[in-house]
Amino acid sequence: MSNCLIISRYDEDISWLSSYETFNLYIYNKGSRIKNSEFKNIINLKNVGRESHTWLYHIVNNYNKLDDINIFLQGRIDDLGCMAFQNPNYYLREINQIGFAASRYGVLSPFHWKYNVGIEKNKKYKDKWDNGEISRSQIGFRNFAKKLFPDIPLFIATNYGGCFAVKKEVIKQYSLDFYSELLDILSMHKNPIEGHYMERLWCYIFTKNILLNSAIKDVVKTKIERTIFRFSAFNENKLN
């Protein structure tokens, strides 16, 4: 069985990948050229489409020679908290019988199907939204999802951060044309709103809603962890 790491890099330090020589490694570089690298399989790409463009590019260009297990990761994963395993081997351990694995799941509910997924109010993206660095959609998130899956429910399992593992046969349940059409959409802008849509849809694309109950449990787990963290931080500040 072959396993691979598919890395979407901008200018992150990827030296951490040297610890995972047992994986086939694909580094898709959208930033400055990597000089004197120990890594052989570096593919330079135009900086468009966020990480979802990278995932689609890999699938489209390797559709008939995919590895058995494909792990899609950002160039840096130690800043994603619970949204990414810090050790890629954990994806192999956690991948389940339906052929998909993520470190933590979430739930999209009717509140989350906002036209722009709420990024126009998100502090992380607000400046880029206001100055037009993020593209606008003509149909919005819900209609984008329904074009792919007309019967998609209002409550679905999701995972954030664009990091997950998926088996070859699960990827190939869709045709090459399915991924090529999405790749064309993600290729049109440096930071397309559709990239933010896709981040929220990967889990549903590959699992439909089989993981909804697990996702609900993870939402509760995340809320408890955040409450404990805030309580601990409050007490520490009080003591100081």
GUPA-281429 format. One line per field, with one value per atom (N, C-alpha, C): residue number from 1; atom name; x, y, z. Coordinates in nm, 3 decimals. Layout:
! residues N
num NUM	... .
atome CA	... .
x X	... .
y Y	... .
z Z	... .
//
This chain:
! residues 240
num 1	1	1	2	2	2	3	3	3	4	4	4	5	5	5	6	6	6	7	7	7	8	8	8	9	9	9	10	10	10	11	11	11	12	12	12	13	13	13	14	14	14	15	15	15	16	16	16	17	17	17	18	18	18	19	19	19	20	20	20	21	21	21	22	22	22	23	23	23	24	24	24	25	25	25	26	26	26	27	27	27	28	28	28	29	29	29	30	30	30	31	31	31	32	32	32	33	33	33	34	34	34	35	35	35	36	36	36	37	37	37	38	38	38	39	39	39	40	40	40	41	41	41	42	42	42	43	43	43	44	44	44	45	45	45	46	46	46	47	47	47	48	48	48	49	49	49	50	50	50	51	51	51	52	52	52	53	53	53	54	54	54	55	55	55	56	56	56	57	57	57	58	58	58	59	59	59	60	60	60	61	61	61	62	62	62	63	63	63	64	64	64	65	65	65	66	66	66	67	67	67	68	68	68	69	69	69	70	70	70	71	71	71	72	72	72	73	73	73	74	74	74	75	75	75	76	76	76	77	77	77	78	78	78	79	79	79	80	80	80	81	81	81	82	82	82	83	83	83	84	84	84	85	85	85	86	86	86	87	87	87	88	88	88	89	89	89	90	90	90	91	91	91	92	92	92	93	93	93	94	94	94	95	95	95	96	96	96	97	97	97	98	98	98	99	99	99	100	100	100	101	101	101	102	102	102	103	103	103	104	104	104	105	105	105	106	106	106	107	107	107	108	108	108	109	109	109	110	110	110	111	111	111	112	112	112	113	113	113	114	114	114	115	115	115	116	116	116	117	117	117	118	118	118	119	119	119	120	120	120	121	121	121	122	122	122	123	123	123	124	124	124	125	125	125	126	126	126	127	127	127	128	128	128	129	129	129	130	130	130	131	131	131	132	132	132	133	133	133	134	134	134	135	135	135	136	136	136	137	137	137	138	138	138	139	139	139	140	140	140	141	141	141	142	142	142	143	143	143	144	144	144	145	145	145	146	146	146	147	147	147	148	148	148	149	149	149	150	150	150	151	151	151	152	152	152	153	153	153	154	154	154	155	155	155	156	156	156	157	157	157	158	158	158	159	159	159	160	160	160	161	161	161	162	162	162	163	163	163	164	164	164	165	165	165	166	166	166	167	167	167	168	168	168	169	169	169	170	170	170	171	171	171	172	172	172	173	173	173	174	174	174	175	175	175	176	176	176	177	177	177	178	178	178	179	179	179	180	180	180	181	181	181	182	182	182	183	183	183	184	184	184	185	185	185	186	186	186	187	187	187	188	188	188	189	189	189	190	190	190	191	191	191	192	192	192	193	193	193	194	194	194	195	195	195	196	196	196	197	197	197	198	198	198	199	199	199	200	200	200	201	201	201	202	202	202	203	203	203	204	204	204	205	205	205	206	206	206	207	207	207	208	208	208	209	209	209	210	210	210	211	211	211	212	212	212	213	213	213	214	214	214	215	215	215	216	216	216	217	217	217	218	218	218	219	219	219	220	220	220	221	221	221	222	222	222	223	223	223	224	224	224	225	225	225	226	226	226	227	227	227	228	228	228	229	229	229	230	230	230	231	231	231	232	232	232	233	233	233	234	234	234	235	235	235	236	236	236	237	237	237	238	238	238	239	239	239	240	240	240 .
atome N	CA	C	N	CA	C	N	CA	C	N	CA	C	N	CA	C	N	CA	C	N	CA	C	N	CA	C	N	CA	C	N	CA	C	N	CA	C	N	CA	C	N	CA	C	N	CA	C	N	CA	C	N	CA	C	N	CA	C	N	CA	C	N	CA	C	N	CA	C	N	CA	C	N	CA	C	N	CA	C	N	CA	C	N	CA	C	N	CA	C	N	CA	C	N	CA	C	N	CA	C	N	CA	C	N	CA	C	N	CA	C	N	CA	C	N	CA	C	N	CA	C	N	CA	C	N	CA	C	N	CA	C	N	CA	C	N	CA	C	N	CA	C	N	CA	C	N	CA	C	N	CA	C	N	CA	C	N	CA	C	N	CA	C	N	CA	C	N	CA	C	N	CA	C	N	CA	C	N	CA	C	N	CA	C	N	CA	C	N	CA	C	N	CA	C	N	CA	C	N	CA	C	N	CA	C	N	CA	C	N	CA	C	N	CA	C	N	CA	C	N	CA	C	N	CA	C	N	CA	C	N	CA	C	N	CA	C	N	CA	C	N	CA	C	N	CA	C	N	CA	C	N	CA	C	N	CA	C	N	CA	C	N	CA	C	N	CA	C	N	CA	C	N	CA	C	N	CA	C	N	CA	C	N	CA	C	N	CA	C	N	CA	C	N	CA	C	N	CA	C	N	CA	C	N	CA	C	N	CA	C	N	CA	C	N	CA	C	N	CA	C	N	CA	C	N	CA	C	N	CA	C	N	CA	C	N	CA	C	N	CA	C	N	CA	C	N	CA	C	N	CA	C	N	CA	C	N	CA	C	N	CA	C	N	CA	C	N	CA	C	N	CA	C	N	CA	C	N	CA	C	N	CA	C	N	CA	C	N	CA	C	N	CA	C	N	CA	C	N	CA	C	N	CA	C	N	CA	C	N	CA	C	N	CA	C	N	CA	C	N	CA	C	N	CA	C	N	CA	C	N	CA	C	N	CA	C	N	CA	C	N	CA	C	N	CA	C	N	CA	C	N	CA	C	N	CA	C	N	CA	C	N	CA	C	N	CA	C	N	CA	C	N	CA	C	N	CA	C	N	CA	C	N	CA	C	N	CA	C	N	CA	C	N	CA	C	N	CA	C	N	CA	C	N	CA	C	N	CA	C	N	CA	C	N	CA	C	N	CA	C	N	CA	C	N	CA	C	N	CA	C	N	CA	C	N	CA	C	N	CA	C	N	CA	C	N	CA	C	N	CA	C	N	CA	C	N	CA	C	N	CA	C	N	CA	C	N	CA	C	N	CA	C	N	CA	C	N	CA	C	N	CA	C	N	CA	C	N	CA	C	N	CA	C	N	CA	C	N	CA	C	N	CA	C	N	CA	C	N	CA	C	N	CA	C	N	CA	C	N	CA	C	N	CA	C	N	CA	C	N	CA	C	N	CA	C	N	CA	C	N	CA	C	N	CA	C	N	CA	C	N	CA	C	N	CA	C	N	CA	C	N	CA	C	N	CA	C	N	CA	C	N	CA	C	N	CA	C	N	CA	C	N	CA	C	N	CA	C	N	CA	C	N	CA	C	N	CA	C	N	CA	C	N	CA	C	N	CA	C	N	CA	C	N	CA	C	N	CA	C	N	CA	C	N	CA	C	N	CA	C	N	CA	C	N	CA	C	N	CA	C	N	CA	C	N	CA	C	N	CA	C	N	CA	C	N	CA	C	N	CA	C	N	CA	C	N	CA	C	N	CA	C	N	CA	C	N	CA	C	N	CA	C	N	CA	C	N	CA	C	N	CA	C	N	CA	C	N	CA	C	N	CA	C	N	CA	C	N	CA	C	N	CA	C	N	CA	C	N	CA	C	N	CA	C	N	CA	C	N	CA	C	N	CA	C	N	CA	C .
x 0.085	0.000	0.088	0.057	0.136	0.062	0.137	0.083	0.159	0.089	0.158	0.112	0.203	0.173	0.167	0.058	0.042	0.041	0.144	0.166	0.140	0.057	0.035	0.119	0.225	0.319	0.312	0.327	0.351	0.497	0.522	0.660	0.693	0.618	0.640	0.770	0.825	0.941	0.890	0.934	0.885	0.990	1.090	1.195	1.139	1.024	0.963	0.927	0.914	0.876	0.987	1.110	1.222	1.207	1.118	1.096	1.002	0.947	0.845	0.886	1.002	1.058	0.984	0.901	0.829	0.712	0.676	0.566	0.618	0.541	0.564	0.527	0.609	0.592	0.576	0.469	0.444	0.436	0.527	0.525	0.485	0.368	0.320	0.352	0.443	0.497	0.434	0.369	0.305	0.373	0.483	0.556	0.690	0.787	0.922	0.983	1.070	1.131	1.210	1.203	1.276	1.414	1.516	1.653	1.725	1.811	1.895	1.812	1.702	1.612	1.653	1.630	1.651	1.537	1.428	1.311	1.315	1.282	1.296	1.167	1.054	0.929	0.860	0.916	0.860	0.796	0.669	0.596	0.560	0.612	0.583	0.453	0.364	0.234	0.210	0.125	0.079	-0.001	0.014	-0.053	-0.200	-0.281	-0.425	-0.500	-0.624	-0.718	-0.705	-0.611	-0.592	-0.554	-0.560	-0.514	-0.607	-0.734	-0.826	-0.785	-0.731	-0.678	-0.566	-0.479	-0.368	-0.419	-0.517	-0.572	-0.633	-0.707	-0.771	-0.668	-0.564	-0.457	-0.392	-0.365	-0.302	-0.394	-0.520	-0.614	-0.627	-0.644	-0.664	-0.541	-0.423	-0.301	-0.247	-0.308	-0.265	-0.382	-0.490	-0.616	-0.597	-0.518	-0.500	-0.377	-0.312	-0.195	-0.190	-0.306	-0.315	-0.257	-0.200	-0.157	-0.280	-0.258	-0.371	-0.432	-0.346	-0.394	-0.326	-0.406	-0.358	-0.387	-0.280	-0.292	-0.263	-0.363	-0.353	-0.327	-0.212	-0.171	-0.118	-0.133	-0.075	0.077	0.146	0.290	0.327	0.238	0.257	0.133	0.150	0.035	0.036	0.148	0.156	0.082	0.017	-0.061	-0.210	-0.250	-0.391	-0.461	-0.389	-0.451	-0.506	-0.630	-0.691	-0.737	-0.726	-0.775	-0.677	-0.561	-0.466	-0.383	-0.363	-0.270	-0.129	-0.053	0.084	0.176	0.133	0.207	0.122	0.163	0.082	0.051	0.134	0.106	-0.028	-0.074	-0.202	-0.318	-0.302	-0.408	-0.420	-0.306	-0.310	-0.377	-0.353	-0.412	-0.562	-0.604	-0.743	-0.832	-0.772	-0.856	-0.948	-1.076	-1.175	-1.221	-1.319	-1.364	-1.427	-1.469	-1.524	-1.414	-1.291	-1.177	-1.148	-1.178	-1.154	-1.110	-1.022	-0.979	-0.947	-0.988	-0.951	-0.929	-0.857	-0.824	-0.942	-1.028	-1.143	-1.253	-1.376	-1.488	-1.574	-1.653	-1.749	-1.881	-1.976	-2.109	-2.150	-2.192	-2.256	-2.405	-2.464	-2.607	-2.665	-2.797	-2.854	-2.786	-2.735	-2.668	-2.539	-2.477	-2.346	-2.351	-2.471	-2.481	-2.492	-2.418	-2.421	-2.359	-2.406	-2.364	-2.212	-2.144	-1.997	-1.932	-2.003	-1.960	-1.911	-1.954	-1.923	-1.783	-1.704	-1.566	-1.555	-1.660	-1.656	-1.657	-1.693	-1.694	-1.585	-1.510	-1.403	-1.278	-1.224	-1.109	-0.991	-0.977	-0.866	-0.874	-0.996	-1.014	-1.075	-1.119	-1.197	-1.125	-0.997	-0.923	-0.914	-0.885	-0.876	-1.011	-1.116	-1.250	-1.283	-1.255	-1.289	-1.212	-1.086	-1.008	-1.015	-1.103	-1.127	-1.029	-0.944	-0.847	-0.913	-1.034	-1.111	-1.222	-1.235	-1.334	-1.476	-1.572	-1.713	-1.779	-1.882	-1.957	-2.088	-2.131	-2.258	-2.373	-2.342	-2.450	-2.450	-2.340	-2.334	-2.306	-2.275	-2.227	-2.331	-2.454	-2.555	-2.582	-2.596	-2.622	-2.502	-2.381	-2.260	-2.264	-2.298	-2.304	-2.414	-2.528	-2.640	-2.616	-2.530	-2.493	-2.414	-2.335	-2.259	-2.348	-2.431	-2.514	-2.654	-2.746	-2.879	-2.954	-2.927	-3.001	-2.921	-2.819	-2.737	-2.822	-2.818	-2.903	-2.849	-2.928	-2.890	-2.789	-2.787	-2.690	-2.593	-2.465	-2.366	-2.238	-2.166	-2.035	-1.933	-1.840	-1.734	-1.604	-1.495	-1.369	-1.298	-1.230	-1.169	-1.018	-0.957	-0.812	-0.759	-0.845	-0.801	-0.705	-0.708	-0.617	-0.699	-0.671	-0.747	-0.675	-0.719	-0.668	-0.785	-0.759	-0.867	-0.808	-0.879	-0.833	-0.859	-0.778	-0.786	-0.925	-0.982	-1.111	-1.223	-1.206	-1.306	-1.296	-1.174	-1.155	-1.216	-1.196	-1.236	-1.383	-1.460	-1.605	-1.663	-1.584	-1.623	-1.535	-1.589	-1.516	-1.406	-1.314	-1.211	-1.273	-1.381	-1.448	-1.501	-1.549	-1.599	-1.491	-1.370	-1.261	-1.206	-1.204	-1.152	-1.238	-1.368	-1.457	-1.436	-1.417	-1.388	-1.253	-1.155	-1.022	-1.029	-1.108	-1.123	-1.177	-1.273	-1.330	-1.226	-1.150	-1.050	-0.927	-0.913	-0.795	-0.811	-0.926	-0.958	-0.917	-0.873	-0.844	-0.743	-0.663	-0.565	-0.633	-0.740	-0.811	-0.961	-1.008	-1.150	-1.238	-1.355	-1.449	-1.480	-1.473	-1.499	-1.397	-1.276	-1.178	-1.225	-1.292	-1.348	-1.468	-1.544	-1.655	-1.601	-1.499	-1.446	-1.388	-1.324	-1.268	-1.376	-1.498	-1.609	-1.680	-1.652	-1.725	-1.647	-1.516	-1.438	-1.490	-1.522	-1.569	-1.698	-1.790	-1.915	-1.891	-1.802	-1.773	-1.730	-1.645	-1.588	-1.665	-1.752	-1.820	-1.971	-2.023	-2.165	-2.191	-2.289	-2.315	-2.298	-2.218	-2.196	-2.135	-2.057	-1.985	-2.058	-2.184	-2.255	-2.257	-2.290	-2.295	-2.159	-2.053	-1.918	-1.885	-1.930	-1.904	-1.974	-2.096	-2.169	-2.093	-2.041	-1.962	-1.836	-1.773	-1.652	-1.682	-1.797	-1.836	-1.847	-1.910	-1.923	-1.785	-1.699	-1.563	-1.486	-1.496	-1.425	-1.474	-1.605	-1.661	-1.614	-1.608	-1.560	-1.413	-1.332	-1.190	-1.170	-1.248	-1.235	-1.279	-1.384	-1.431	-1.325	-1.263	-1.158	-1.039	-1.001	-0.888	-0.916	-1.036	-1.070	-1.075	-1.128	-1.135	-0.995	-0.906	-0.767	-0.695	-0.717	-0.653	-0.704	-0.834	-0.893	-0.831	-0.819	-0.761	-0.614	-0.541	-0.400	-0.384	-0.467	-0.461	-0.501	-0.595	-0.641	-0.529	-0.453	-0.344	-0.229	-0.210	-0.102	-0.141 .
y -0.120	0.000	0.124	0.219	0.342	0.457	0.537	0.654	0.778	0.888	1.010	1.131	1.227	1.359	1.457	1.530	1.633	1.766	1.846	1.967	2.092	2.181	2.310	2.414	2.460	2.553	2.690	2.794	2.928	2.962	3.018	3.044	2.981	2.879	2.816	2.734	2.718	2.631	2.486	2.408	2.271	2.168	2.212	2.119	2.006	2.028	1.925	1.800	1.814	1.701	1.596	1.635	1.541	1.422	1.435	1.326	1.219	1.242	1.151	1.093	1.030	0.975	0.852	0.792	0.672	0.704	0.832	0.874	0.917	0.891	0.960	1.106	1.197	1.338	1.424	1.501	1.599	1.737	1.826	1.961	2.056	2.116	2.214	2.352	2.420	2.546	2.663	2.752	2.870	2.999	2.987	3.105	3.117	3.171	3.187	3.051	3.043	2.916	2.857	2.727	2.657	2.623	2.678	2.658	2.553	2.477	2.377	2.286	2.240	2.159	2.013	1.949	1.805	1.727	1.798	1.733	1.735	1.623	1.610	1.647	1.612	1.626	1.758	1.867	2.001	2.050	2.085	2.132	2.278	2.367	2.510	2.544	2.611	2.648	2.798	2.850	2.987	2.999	3.111	3.127	3.165	3.064	3.084	2.978	3.010	2.910	2.853	2.906	2.855	2.707	2.640	2.500	2.406	2.444	2.357	2.344	2.452	2.444	2.341	2.342	2.247	2.104	2.078	1.943	1.899	1.988	1.953	1.933	2.016	2.002	1.864	1.824	1.694	1.581	1.588	1.482	1.473	1.587	1.589	1.535	1.574	1.536	1.398	1.337	1.204	1.107	1.139	1.065	0.915	0.876	0.734	0.671	0.747	0.693	0.745	0.760	0.807	0.704	0.751	0.661	0.603	0.495	0.431	0.522	0.589	0.688	0.821	0.925	1.058	1.154	1.212	1.303	1.444	1.530	1.667	1.760	1.832	1.915	2.050	2.150	2.281	2.276	2.376	2.384	2.399	2.456	2.465	2.411	2.320	2.261	2.287	2.341	2.361	2.485	2.558	2.676	2.652	2.527	2.497	2.434	2.423	2.370	2.230	2.208	2.075	2.042	2.137	2.114	2.034	2.001	1.918	1.835	1.707	1.626	1.680	1.690	1.737	1.629	1.506	1.393	1.330	1.339	1.284	1.135	1.061	0.919	0.895	0.994	0.979	0.967	1.028	1.013	0.868	0.799	0.658	0.577	0.616	0.544	0.567	0.689	0.726	0.704	0.679	0.664	0.544	0.564	0.465	0.383	0.301	0.211	0.284	0.407	0.482	0.555	0.546	0.596	0.743	0.803	0.946	0.967	1.067	1.099	1.247	1.306	1.443	1.445	1.544	1.546	1.591	1.673	1.723	1.763	1.730	1.760	1.871	1.931	2.032	2.006	2.093	2.078	2.209	2.199	2.313	2.301	2.407	2.414	2.527	2.547	2.657	2.792	2.813	2.938	2.957	2.846	2.852	2.865	2.861	2.867	3.010	3.099	3.240	3.255	3.354	3.376	3.374	3.447	3.458	3.384	3.287	3.209	3.296	3.421	3.509	3.566	3.544	3.590	3.742	3.809	3.954	4.016	3.936	3.984	3.919	3.829	3.758	3.847	3.870	3.959	3.913	3.783	3.728	3.768	3.785	3.809	3.945	4.021	4.141	4.241	4.268	4.365	4.320	4.192	4.140	4.144	4.122	4.129	4.272	4.365	4.505	4.564	4.521	4.578	4.493	4.394	4.318	4.207	4.170	4.063	3.926	3.916	3.792	3.813	3.719	3.735	3.720	3.769	3.757	3.646	3.590	3.485	3.542	3.488	3.528	3.443	3.333	3.243	3.215	3.238	3.215	3.070	3.050	2.920	2.809	2.834	2.729	2.684	2.778	2.742	2.675	2.715	2.649	2.501	2.475	2.338	2.259	2.323	2.254	2.226	2.303	2.271	2.141	2.117	1.992	1.876	1.905	1.802	1.860	1.844	1.905	1.871	1.753	1.710	1.728	1.811	1.829	1.885	1.822	1.869	1.997	2.053	2.177	2.151	2.029	1.992	1.890	1.926	1.834	1.836	1.726	1.720	1.795	1.860	1.934	1.920	1.962	1.977	2.101	2.172	2.299	2.285	2.386	2.389	2.327	2.261	2.203	2.087	2.019	1.907	1.780	1.677	1.552	1.443	1.319	1.205	1.134	1.080	1.012	0.900	0.789	0.676	0.697	0.633	0.646	0.612	0.503	0.460	0.557	0.630	0.731	0.852	0.892	1.001	0.964	0.840	0.798	0.761	0.783	0.768	0.877	0.985	1.092	1.086	1.135	1.132	1.238	1.221	1.322	1.455	1.454	1.578	1.655	1.584	1.648	1.735	1.679	1.753	1.860	1.832	1.930	2.055	2.039	2.156	2.241	2.176	2.251	2.319	2.250	2.309	2.436	2.435	2.554	2.672	2.646	2.752	2.807	2.719	2.761	2.824	2.814	2.867	3.013	3.070	3.201	3.319	3.293	3.404	3.360	3.453	3.423	3.377	3.442	3.410	3.407	3.302	3.297	3.262	3.320	3.284	3.134	3.076	2.933	2.848	2.902	2.830	2.814	2.915	2.908	2.814	2.811	2.714	2.571	2.546	2.410	2.359	2.447	2.405	2.342	2.395	2.348	2.226	2.195	2.089	1.960	1.960	1.841	1.718	1.734	1.621	1.565	1.652	1.603	1.540	1.600	1.545	1.399	1.369	1.236	1.140	1.192	1.105	1.121	1.215	1.252	1.287	1.225	1.267	1.153	1.056	0.941	0.982	1.091	1.131	1.238	1.262	1.370	1.348	1.228	1.203	1.223	1.176	1.198	1.346	1.419	1.563	1.637	1.596	1.659	1.638	1.518	1.490	1.576	1.595	1.677	1.824	1.872	2.011	2.032	1.938	1.946	1.942	1.851	1.838	1.968	2.030	2.156	2.267	2.275	2.378	2.361	2.237	2.210	2.251	2.215	2.249	2.401	2.472	2.618	2.681	2.626	2.678	2.658	2.540	2.512	2.605	2.626	2.713	2.857	2.906	3.044	3.059	2.956	2.959	2.959	2.877	2.870	3.002	3.061	3.188	3.299	3.296	3.396	3.385	3.262	3.243	3.282	3.253	3.290	3.442	3.512	3.658	3.716	3.652	3.699	3.686	3.576	3.555	3.652	3.690	3.783	3.928 .
z 0.000	0.000	0.000	-0.087	-0.095	-0.027	0.046	0.115	0.071	0.055	0.013	0.093	0.102	0.157	0.041	0.032	-0.070	0.004	-0.020	0.059	-0.025	0.029	-0.034	0.039	-0.027	0.036	-0.030	0.055	0.002	0.035	0.153	0.193	0.328	0.365	0.494	0.496	0.615	0.636	0.635	0.538	0.527	0.567	0.642	0.684	0.769	0.833	0.917	0.837	0.705	0.621	0.609	0.642	0.631	0.727	0.824	0.920	0.867	0.748	0.697	0.562	0.561	0.437	0.388	0.471	0.429	0.337	0.330	0.245	0.107	0.003	-0.123	-0.102	-0.146	-0.112	-0.237	-0.238	-0.344	-0.279	-0.316	-0.262	-0.374	-0.357	-0.455	-0.400	-0.469	-0.420	-0.495	-0.419	-0.479	-0.436	-0.365	-0.320	-0.388	-0.316	-0.372	-0.399	-0.498	-0.536	-0.420	-0.405	-0.300	-0.353	-0.290	-0.337	-0.253	-0.319	-0.252	-0.161	-0.214	-0.133	-0.129	-0.016	-0.003	-0.066	-0.099	-0.154	-0.307	-0.367	-0.512	-0.587	-0.531	-0.606	-0.572	-0.624	-0.602	-0.731	-0.724	-0.842	-0.818	-0.899	-0.883	-0.956	-0.883	-0.938	-0.922	-1.007	-0.992	-0.863	-0.794	-0.665	-0.684	-0.709	-0.725	-0.645	-0.610	-0.564	-0.425	-0.342	-0.208	-0.212	-0.098	-0.094	-0.173	-0.187	-0.262	-0.408	-0.465	-0.601	-0.606	-0.506	-0.501	-0.496	-0.410	-0.398	-0.531	-0.595	-0.722	-0.832	-0.831	-0.931	-0.918	-0.794	-0.773	-0.820	-0.783	-0.821	-0.973	-1.037	-1.182	-1.255	-1.209	-1.280	-1.240	-1.139	-1.097	-1.087	-1.153	-1.135	-1.157	-1.253	-1.284	-1.217	-1.131	-1.060	-0.916	-0.855	-0.718	-0.621	-0.511	-0.405	-0.336	-0.261	-0.194	-0.088	-0.012	0.086	0.059	0.045	0.009	0.124	0.179	0.292	0.244	0.254	0.205	0.324	0.320	0.433	0.387	0.474	0.451	0.473	0.419	0.439	0.586	0.663	0.807	0.875	0.967	1.035	1.186	1.239	1.384	1.431	1.338	1.376	1.359	1.332	1.306	1.426	1.536	1.657	1.635	1.681	1.672	1.531	1.437	1.301	1.214	1.268	1.192	1.288	1.257	1.334	1.313	1.420	1.408	1.351	1.359	1.302	1.192	1.067	0.957	0.971	1.046	1.065	1.134	1.209	1.277	1.178	1.060	0.959	0.915	0.906	0.869	0.979	1.102	1.216	1.225	1.190	1.210	1.088	0.972	0.854	0.874	0.847	0.884	0.763	0.786	0.680	0.562	0.583	0.470	0.393	0.443	0.366	0.379	0.494	0.514	0.658	0.680	0.815	0.827	0.938	0.974	1.124	1.173	1.315	1.401	1.344	1.419	1.319	1.352	1.263	1.322	1.235	1.275	1.205	1.228	1.167	1.102	0.977	0.911	0.934	0.987	1.013	0.927	0.930	0.851	0.875	0.996	1.029	0.951	0.906	0.841	0.689	0.631	0.485	0.435	0.497	0.455	0.317	0.244	0.107	0.093	0.183	0.180	0.295	0.354	0.471	0.587	0.588	0.700	0.703	0.597	0.604	0.599	0.549	0.544	0.683	0.786	0.924	1.008	0.947	1.016	1.021	1.139	1.154	1.068	1.050	0.973	0.826	0.775	0.632	0.597	0.697	0.670	0.581	0.608	0.527	0.381	0.361	0.224	0.154	0.233	0.174	0.133	0.222	0.196	0.078	0.059	-0.051	-0.178	-0.179	-0.301	-0.331	-0.233	-0.257	-0.260	-0.207	-0.214	-0.316	-0.408	-0.514	-0.460	-0.534	-0.500	-0.581	-0.524	-0.594	-0.650	-0.760	-0.818	-0.768	-0.699	-0.655	-0.505	-0.434	-0.291	-0.254	-0.126	-0.078	-0.095	-0.053	-0.057	-0.201	-0.291	-0.430	-0.495	-0.455	-0.504	-0.464	-0.337	-0.289	-0.359	-0.382	-0.444	-0.592	-0.656	-0.795	-0.799	-0.696	-0.688	-0.642	-0.541	-0.479	-0.456	-0.550	-0.539	-0.411	-0.354	-0.234	-0.105	-0.108	0.012	0.126	0.245	0.356	0.420	0.510	0.577	0.689	0.742	0.845	0.785	0.778	0.724	0.809	0.804	0.870	0.785	0.854	0.785	0.862	0.801	0.875	0.821	0.907	0.870	0.855	0.794	0.783	0.655	0.578	0.452	0.468	0.583	0.609	0.633	0.556	0.568	0.489	0.510	0.435	0.368	0.249	0.177	0.092	0.086	0.008	-0.142	-0.222	-0.368	-0.420	-0.373	-0.427	-0.393	-0.284	-0.246	-0.340	-0.370	-0.466	-0.601	-0.641	-0.776	-0.787	-0.681	-0.695	-0.784	-0.804	-0.896	-1.019	-1.129	-1.255	-1.258	-1.350	-1.371	-1.408	-1.484	-1.524	-1.403	-1.302	-1.180	-1.118	-1.104	-1.043	-1.138	-1.265	-1.363	-1.366	-1.358	-1.358	-1.233	-1.119	-0.996	-1.005	-1.064	-1.079	-1.164	-1.270	-1.354	-1.273	-1.185	-1.101	-1.005	-0.944	-0.844	-0.908	-1.040	-1.109	-1.150	-1.124	-1.180	-1.094	-0.970	-0.879	-0.775	-0.726	-0.623	-0.495	-0.457	-0.334	-0.363	-0.431	-0.468	-0.349	-0.345	-0.239	-0.244	-0.365	-0.379	-0.305	-0.283	-0.203	-0.060	-0.008	0.126	0.129	0.021	0.011	0.016	-0.066	-0.079	0.053	0.128	0.257	0.343	0.334	0.414	0.354	0.229	0.160	0.139	0.159	0.130	0.204	0.330	0.410	0.350	0.311	0.253	0.116	0.037	-0.095	-0.084	0.014	0.023	0.114	0.201	0.296	0.296	0.217	0.226	0.373	0.438	0.576	0.675	0.640	0.727	0.861	0.861	0.982	1.064	1.036	1.105	1.256	1.302	1.447	1.511	1.444	1.496	1.500	1.399	1.394	1.507	1.539	1.649	1.781	1.801	1.922	1.926	1.811	1.806	1.834	1.790	1.818	1.970	2.037	2.183	2.247	2.198	2.252	2.236	2.118	2.092	2.184	2.203	2.291	2.434	2.480	2.617	2.630	2.532	2.537	2.538	2.456	2.452	2.582	2.644	2.772	2.880	2.882	2.980	2.957	2.830	2.800	2.846	2.816	2.856	3.007	3.075	3.220	3.280	3.223	3.273	3.249	3.131	3.098	3.190	3.221	3.311	3.450	3.501	3.634	3.639	3.531	3.526	3.526	3.450	3.448	3.582	3.648	3.779	3.883	3.873	3.967	3.943	3.816	3.781	3.811 .
//
